[in-house]
């Protein structure tokens, strides 16, 4: 697997080279830029240029997580605590869908300066359900983003969220019906371990080669907590086994919640420990 860390771990801080250095010190070979204007302001060309300069000077890849809050809201650290996102690409209101699409495309424009490999998309909120309407809106959204991202050299990935729209089965069906053969999936193992979700092993089985990226975080089995691996009840043996079944090496991204008391050096140490655990033989994780 390609070791990756999301800047979500520093979400309430303005992103700068020192924080990126801490992620590399933790073993990151790729970094997921979490698009939030108070953190990584993708709309500020000067700020994007500074981040691009860092990537140009370091042997580290970049990926992008779409914004989940619009530019007028602070959002941020509360994202993993059930605060409803303000960006929904499949919102029932057309105006809101257009605004959401514009914000995601604005974030993607960072790829004009930063060599971004892929973007992870969210389809829907926890309350959205699977229906003919959400299927149509999902296909339209993904097709639109893909058409915008492809010329920039960015691959489009759709994340498995704790909702009915993005279950592994529904994502496979949506991508098949829309003939989106080059669109991949970001399998979020924490989400798949929540109530009503199919579990990690089943998710790997259903998604198969569609899995191009993983979001790695833990929880106690009841809510989306984005803890460090090993702090909750996620079946990490199943995660390691699932990774071993993939023919293409996935980007394995630690997506950990922001904790103000955690210093960058501690993030480096905890990330390194998490990667060591994930790279152990399967039997050692049982």
N, C-alpha and C positions, 0 to 999 in steps of 0.2 A: 504494500500500500504506500501511497505518497502521503507523508505526514503533513498535516495542515492544521492551522489554528485560525479561528475567526476572531476578528478584532472586537467582536461582541463582548469579550472578556474585559475590554476597556471602554465600554459603551458610553459612559458618562464623562469621558475625558476627550479632549480634542486630540485626534490622531496625529502622531508625529514620528519621526525616525527612531527616536529612543524607544518608543513602545514597540515598533516593528522589530527593532534589534532584540528586544526581550523575547519576542515570539520565535525568532530564529535561534536564540540561545536555548529555547525549550525544545528544539528539534524540528521546527517548521521548515519544510521544503516548499510549501505554498502557503499563502495567507489569504483568507477570505475577508475582503473589505466589506464591512457591514455598513450599508448605505443609510446613514442618518445624518442630517445636515449639521446637527450640533456636534457630531463626532467625526465623520468623514464627509465634508461638505462638497459633494460631487458637482454642485452648481457653481462653485468658486474655482475658476480656472487656475488661479495662482496656487491655491491649496492643492488642487489636483496635480499641478506641475511639480510641486515639492514632493508629493508622494511618488510621482512617476520618476523623479530624480533618484529617490531612494531605491526603487526597484531596478533602475538602470545600473546602480552601483552594487547590487547584491544578487547572488545566484539564487533567487527565490521567485517562484511563480506567483501569480495573482488570480483570484477568482472574486466574484462579486455577489453579494446578497442584495436582492432588490429592497428598496425602501418599504417599510411597513407603516410608516407615519409620514404624512405630507410635510412640506417644508415649514408650515405654520405651527406645528405642534412639537413639543420637546420630546415626548415619548421616551424612548431610550430604555433605561434600566427596568422600567415597568413592563416591557414587552413580554417577558416570560412569566408574568404574574397575572395573566388573564385580562389585561387591559385590551379592549377591542381595537384592532388596527384601524387606522383611518384610510388606508389604501386597500381597496378590494377590486381586483381586476374583473371580477364577475358580479359586481354589485347589481342589484335589480334596477337601480336608477342609471340611465344611460349617461347623464352628465357626470356622475361619480365614476363610472367606468372610464370615461374619456380622461378625466382628471388623473385617475390612477395610472392609466396608460402613459400619459404625458410625463408623470413623475418618474416612472420606471425608465422611460426612454431618456429622460434627462440624466438619470444616474448612469445609463449605458454610455452616454457620450464621454464619460471618463476614459473609455477604451480608446479614444482618439489619442490619448497621451500615455496611458498605462496599458501594457500588453496583458489584457485580461483574457483568461482561457474560457471562462464560462460564467453564466449568471444563473442564480437559483431563484425560481419564481414561486410565489404563494398564490394558490387559487382558492379563494373563499375564506370565510371566517368559521369559527367553531359551530356557529348556528346554521351554516349553509348545508343543504341536503342535496343528494343526488337526484336529478330529474332531467327530463329532456331539455329544459331551459338551461340548467347549469352545465349540461354537457355541451350544448351549442355555444354558450358564452365562454366556456373553457377552451374549446377548440379555436374560437375566434381570437381569444386573447393570446394563446400560445403561438398561433400562426403569425399574428401581428408582431409580437416581440421577436420571434425567430427571423422574420423578414428584416427587421431593423438591426438585429444583433449580428446576423451572418456576415454582412459586408465589413463589419468591424473586427471579424475574426473571433467572435464570441459564440460559444456553444450555449444553447438553451437547455436548462434542466428544470424539472418540476419537482417540488418537494412533497413528500408524504406528510400531511398535516393531520392533527387529531380532529378531522371532520369527515363527513360522509362523501364529499366530492373527491378527495384525494387518497382514498384507500388504494392499496396496491392493485386490486382488481379493477377499480374504476379508472385509475390512471392508464393501465394497460389497454383497457377498452377504448378510452378517449384517444390515445395516441394511435391505436390501430385504425379506428374509424376515420380519423383525420389524415391518415397516411403520413404521420409525422415521424418517419423512420430515423431521422437524425437527431431527434429530441430525446434526451436522456432523463433519468430520474435521480434526484437526491434523496436517498433513503435515510430518513431521520429515525435512528434506532430508539431514541427516547420517546418520541411520539408513538412509535409502534408498540411500546410497552405500557401504554396507558389503558384504562378501562374502555372496553368496546373495540379496541384495536386488535389486529390479528396476531401480534407477537413478532419478534425479530425473525425467527426461523421461517415462518410462513411468508413474511414479506420478501425475504431473499428468494424463496422458492417461486413466488408468483412473478416477481420483477425480473429475475434472472439477469441477462446481459444488459438490460435497460439501466442498471445501477452504474452510474459513473462517479457519483460522489456520495459520501456518507456524512451525516451530522451525528457526532458522538457526544452524548451527555447522559446523565443518569437522573433517576427520580425514585421516589418511594413507592411508585405504582399507582398513585392517586391523582397527581397533578403534574403539570409540565414545569419542572423546577430547574432544569439545566445545571445540574450539579456535576462535579468532576466524576469521571468513571470510577466505580468502586464505592461511591458514597450512597448508592441506592440499591434498587433491586433489578436493574436491567441484566439480562442474561448475556454476559460478555463472552462466555464460551460460544454461544450461538452466533454472536457477532463475528468472532474470529473464524468460526467454521464457515459462515456465510461469505466472508471475504475470500477465503481459500477457494471457494467454488467459482469465483469470477475469473474469466479468462483475461479480461483487461484490468490492469491495476487501477483501483479506484483512488480518488482523492479522499482521504480520511480526515475530516475536519472536526477538531474539538470545538464545540459551540457552547461555551460556558457563560453563565450569568455574571454580570458585573457585581463585584463586591468591593466597596470603597476601602475596606481595611486591607485588601490584598495588594501588596507591592509588586511591581513588575518582576523583580527577582524571584518572588515566590511563585508567580505565574509560570516563569521559566522552569522552575524546579518541579512544579506539579504537572506541567505538560510533559516534561521529560519522563516522569514516573508513569504517566498514563500511556505514553507510547511504548515504554518498556513492557507494561502489562499487556497491551494489545498485541505485541509482537512475540509474546511467549507462545510455545506450542499449545495447541488446543487443550490437551489433557491437563496442562498446568492451570488452566482457567476454570476447570470444572468445579 
